[in-house]
Amino acid sequence: MNVGANIKARRESLGYSQGYVAEEVGISQAMLCQIERGTKNPSLQVSAGIAKLLKCSLDSLLEDSPKQTA
């Protein structure tokens, strides 16, 4: 499971910065960076907030590989 890579791919596809996502979700940019690198796991609450902001399902963040959006 590569949650961090999925978050990063979706965030970048929407053109959002780490700072923007972190601020909107209520975590530090450093924490989001650690989540995206896979060194920290987000809580369910943070994951749900990220999914809502990134306009995707929580399930899509848990998939094995990032989805490409066109």
N, C-alpha and C positions, 0 to 999 in steps of 0.2 A: 504494500500500500504506500503510495507516494503522495500524501495529502499536500505537502509543501509544494511539490512541483506542480500539482494541479491548481493550487491557489495562485502560484506565480504565473502560470500560463494564462489562466482566466483573467487575472489582474492586468497583465500586459496586453491581452487581446482587447480589453476595454480602454486601454490607455491610462489606467490609474497608477499613480505613484504609490510606493510603499507608505510614504508619509500620509497621503490622503486616506488610504484604506485603514491604516493604524488609528488615525485620529477618529474616523467615523465609527470604528468598532470599539474604541476605548482602550486600546493597548498601545504600548510604545512601538516606535518604528523598529527598535532593536529586537523586540519580541517577535514582530512580524518577520523580520529578516531571519531569525532563528527558526521560526516555523517553516519558512520557505526553504531553508537549507536542510531541514529535517533534524535539527539538533534539539528542538522542543516540539512537543505535541500540544495543540490548542485544546482548551476545554470545550465541552459540548456547546456551552453558551457562546464562546468566541467563534467556534466553527459555524454555528447557526447565523451569527451576525455577519460573518464574512460571506457566507453563501447568499444571504439576503442582499447584501451590498453588491455582490458580484452577479446578481440576477441569475443564480443557478441553484440547483437542488443540493442539499447536503450530500446525498448519494453520489452526485457527480464529482464532488471533491474527494470522495473515498475510493474512486475507481483506480485501477492499477496504472493507467497511463493518462496523461492529459488529453483532453478532447480538443481538437482543432476546431475553431469556429471560423466561418467564412463571412 
